[in-house]
Amino acid sequence: MMSTPQSNLSEMHVKLRQATPQDFPTVLELLQGCGLHTQSVTPEGSTYWIADLNGVPGGCIGLEHGDGVSLIRSTAVLPQARSQGLGRALVMSALTHASLRGDRAVYLFSQEAGDYWARFGFSPVDAEEISAALPDTPQVRSGVLRGWIHGEQAWKRELNTGARA
């Protein structure tokens, strides 16, 4: 069955894929399409995923890696692709990747979407906790350099808290 522009997303083929360096212009376009900042977005020390809808990029998420912790950033779903579970799939991919890395926790900054992140088990923390846990990640370095980090709402989700062998 051919898909038409009027097809709803439940009839569309959704594919999550890990972004390659060649995909980075697509990540930047998705972020810009959602009105998000791209100044400190880099593939260095990071993992990004792109969600394709019928082969067309519709969303992305990034994970900046630190020592035993990661930082979710650049979570974006284009307006026409929202409310279809795409964001949830992207978040779950990032959390799974962080867990498989053995991360103890995942952090993020979010002023407006706290209720959304709370659904995934995130709790508010001080921005200083992220600064201390992930001082060398691009987003934290940018926040410190530009002076915005102390006014941000930070969030944390514990991972891999079970007993270690």
C-alpha positions in Angstrom: 0.0 0.0 0.0 1.4 3.4 -1.0 1.6 6.0 1.7 0.1 9.4 0.9 0.9 12.7 2.5 -2.4 12.4 4.5 -1.3 9.1 6.0 -1.0 9.3 9.8 2.2 8.2 11.5 0.8 5.0 12.8 0.8 3.8 9.2 4.3 5.0 8.5 7.5 3.0 8.9 9.6 4.2 11.8 13.3 3.4 12.0 15.8 4.4 14.7 19.4 4.5 13.6 22.6 5.6 15.2 23.9 8.7 13.5 27.3 8.6 11.7 29.5 11.6 11.3 28.0 12.0 7.8 24.6 12.3 9.4 25.6 15.3 11.4 24.2 18.0 9.1 20.8 16.1 9.4 21.0 16.3 13.2 21.7 20.0 13.0 18.8 20.5 10.5 16.4 18.6 12.9 17.5 20.8 15.9 17.1 24.0 13.9 13.7 22.8 12.7 12.6 22.6 16.3 14.1 25.9 17.2 16.9 24.4 19.4 20.4 25.7 19.8 23.2 24.0 17.9 26.3 25.9 19.0 27.9 23.2 21.2 26.5 20.2 19.2 29.3 17.9 18.1 29.8 14.2 17.3 33.0 14.2 19.3 32.5 12.2 22.5 28.9 11.8 21.8 26.4 9.3 20.3 23.4 10.6 18.4 20.3 8.8 17.0 18.0 9.8 14.2 14.4 8.6 13.9 13.4 8.2 10.2 9.7 8.2 9.2 9.3 6.4 5.8 13.0 7.2 5.2 12.7 10.9 6.1 14.4 12.2 9.3 11.8 13.2 11.9 13.6 13.4 15.2 16.9 13.0 17.0 18.6 12.7 20.4 22.1 12.9 21.6 24.1 11.5 24.5 27.3 13.1 25.6 29.6 10.7 27.4 31.5 11.2 30.6 33.2 8.9 33.1 30.4 6.5 34.2 27.7 9.1 33.4 26.1 10.6 30.3 24.2 13.7 29.4 21.1 13.6 27.2 20.9 16.6 24.9 19.4 17.8 21.6 16.2 15.9 21.9 14.0 17.0 19.0 11.0 15.7 17.1 9.7 17.8 14.2 6.2 19.3 14.9 4.5 17.2 12.3 5.9 14.0 13.9 5.0 14.7 17.5 2.6 12.7 19.8 3.3 9.5 18.0 5.8 7.9 20.4 8.8 9.0 18.4 10.3 11.0 21.3 9.7 8.1 23.7 11.5 5.7 21.3 14.5 8.1 21.0 14.7 8.5 24.8 14.5 4.8 25.4 17.4 4.3 22.9 19.6 6.8 24.7 18.8 5.3 28.2 19.4 1.8 26.9 22.8 2.8 25.4 23.8 4.6 28.6 22.8 1.5 30.7 24.8 -0.8 28.4 27.8 1.5 28.7 27.6 0.9 32.4 26.7 4.5 33.3 25.6 5.1 36.9 23.4 8.0 35.9 22.1 10.1 33.0 21.6 13.8 33.3 19.9 16.5 31.2 18.9 20.2 31.2 15.3 21.1 30.7 13.4 24.2 31.7 10.1 23.6 30.1 9.7 19.8 29.8 10.2 18.6 33.4 6.9 16.7 33.4 8.0 14.8 30.3 11.3 13.8 31.8 9.8 12.8 35.1 7.8 10.1 33.2 11.1 8.5 32.4 12.3 8.5 36.1 14.2 11.8 36.0 14.3 13.9 39.2 15.4 17.6 39.6 19.0 18.2 40.7 21.2 21.2 41.0 23.1 22.2 37.8 26.3 22.1 39.8 25.9 18.3 40.1 26.0 18.0 36.3 28.9 20.4 36.1 30.9 18.3 38.6 29.8 14.9 37.0 30.4 15.9 33.3 32.8 18.9 33.2 34.3 18.0 29.9 31.1 17.5 27.8 30.4 20.0 25.1 27.1 21.2 26.6 28.5 21.7 30.1 31.6 23.5 28.8 29.3 25.7 26.7 27.1 26.4 29.7 30.0 27.4 31.9 31.7 29.5 29.2 28.5 31.3 28.2 27.2 31.7 31.8 23.8 30.0 31.4 24.4 26.8 33.3 23.6 28.1 36.8 20.1 29.3 35.7 19.2 25.9 34.1 17.0 23.2 35.6 19.0 20.0 35.7 17.6 16.4 35.9 19.1 13.1 36.8 18.1 9.4 36.4 20.0 6.7 38.3 21.0 3.7 36.2 22.6 0.3 37.1 22.1 0.8 40.8 22.0 -3.0 41.5 24.7 -4.8 43.3 28.0 -5.2 41.3 29.9 -8.4 41.1 
